[in-house]
Amino acid sequence: MSDLILAAYASHRPAFAAGEALAALQAETGVDREDIVVVTRSGPGRVSLNQGIDGATGQPLGGGQWGALIGMLFLDPRRPTGQGQGLAEQLLASGLAADFLGEVVKSLTPKAAVVGLRVRKLGVDRVRARLEALPGRPKILQARLTPDTEDALRELQDQIPHGVLQQPDGMI
């Protein structure tokens, strides 16, 4: 079991600072690196994924797939109903709650940013405490991921082409 934590900020700067603080927290505790992604929306509405890159390999820290999946949460603004098709419906079918998905989409307004990560060994309380101690007063969203939900989300991840995970500019 794990948790998906998203912290929504009104602007990009505090979200990037939060991403750096979470990476430092992972390093301090010595846990395996998990994807930390900062999702931004430009004024015109373009969504960008920004992930830390391993200098030795040039690959996203933590592998990139969870970061890409977190970014996918923001790509379909329709509220899932459980009766349609599309990405929002697939996320709902995976086990994420409709209310959570609706809040996620609303959290990324133009010129805003959201930092997100899947939390396993780091501990939800530790992550929330670090985020709440930072400037920027984020709105924190959290979803508990059951083993079945994680499996369904991994199936969605497997549909992400490998080339997408290797985008040099973080753009999708």
N, C-alpha and C positions, 0 to 999 in steps of 0.2 A: 504494500500500500504506500501511496505517496500523496503529495498535495501539489496542486498547481497554484502558484502565488503570482498575482499581477499587482503592480503598484502604478496607478495612473497619476500622471503629473500634468499640470497645465502648460508646461513648456519642456523643451528638450533638455536643457542644461541640468536640472535636478535629476532627471531620469538617467542621464549618462553618469552622473556622480553616484547615483544609487547602484547602477550596474557595476561600477568600479568598487564600491564598498562591499557589494555581495561577493565579487571575485576575491577581494582581500579576506573576507570572512571565510571563504572556502580554503584559501591558502593558510590562514591562521589555524584552522581546525584540522587541516590535513585530510579532509574527506576527498573522495574522488570528485573531479571537476564535473559539474553538470552544466548544460547549456544555460547561459544567461543571455537574454536577448533584449535589446531596446528597440521597440517598435515605434516608429515615428510617422506622423502624417503631416505632409506639407500643407501650406495654405490651400493650393488647388486640390488636395486630396490624395496625392500619391503616398502610398504606404511603403516604408522602407524597413528592412530588418538589419540590425547592426549587432554583430556578434564579435567577441574577442577571437583573435586568430593566434594560433600557435606559431611563433616565429620560426621554429625549426621545420615544421611540416607545411605551413601555409594553410592548414585546415582549421575549421572552427574549433575552439575549445569545447570539449564535451561531445564532439562529433557532428553537431549541427542539426540533427533531425528533430530534437525536441524544440530547438529554437525556431526551426521552420514551421513546426506544428503550431507553436504559440503564435507565430505570425499569421498562420491561416485562420486563426480565430477572428481576425479583423477584416477578412477579405469578403465576407458575405454579410451585408448589413441587414438582411431580412431576418425577422424574428421567426425561429423555427416553430412549427406547429405540430410536427410529427406526422404530417400527412402529405408533404411535398417532397421535392427533390432538391438537390444542390448541396453545397458544402455545409451550410448551417444545419440542414437536416441530417447529414452524415455525422456531424459532431453531436447532435442530439441523440441519434441512434447509438452512438458509442457509449453513452451513459452520462454525458455532461448535462446538467440541468438547464432547461430553457431559460429560467430566470438568470442564471449565471451567464449564459451566452448573450442574452439581451443586455446585461450590464457591461459585459466586455465590449460589445460593439459601441455602446454609448460613451464608453470611457475614452475613446480615441478620437477626440474632436480635432478639427484643423489646427495645426501648429502645436498639438499636444504630443505626449510620448508616454509609453507604458513600458516598464521593465518587468520581465517575467522569467520565471524559472520553475522547473519541477523540483520539489524538495523531497528528498528521501532521508539521507543520513544527517544532513545539516540541522534538521529540526525546525519545524514551523515557528515555534516560539522564538527561537534565536533569530530567524530571518525577519519575522515581524518586528521584533525589538530593534534590530539594526535599521530597518526601513523607517520605523517611527521616530528614531533618534536623529534622522537626517533632515535637513531643511527641505522645504517644498510641500510639506503636508499632503502626502499622496492619499488617494482613495485606494484602499487595499481590497482586492477581490481574491477569494480563495475557493477552490473546489477540491474535495477529497476524491482521489482516484482509486477506485477499487481495482482489484486484479483484473476483473472482466473489462472495466473501462480502459485500463492501461493496455490490455491486449487489443481491444478494438481501436484505440488510438495508434498503436504500433502498426496495425493493418493499414490505417490511413497514411501513416508515415511511409510505409513501404511503397505507396503510390507516388511519393515525391521523387521525381527524377533526380538521379545523383548529380547531374549538371546544375540543378537549381541550388543545391547545397554548396556548390563551389563558386557562386557568383562573387567576383572580386569587389564589387561596389556595394554589396549587401542589398541590392534592389531585387524585388520580385515584381 
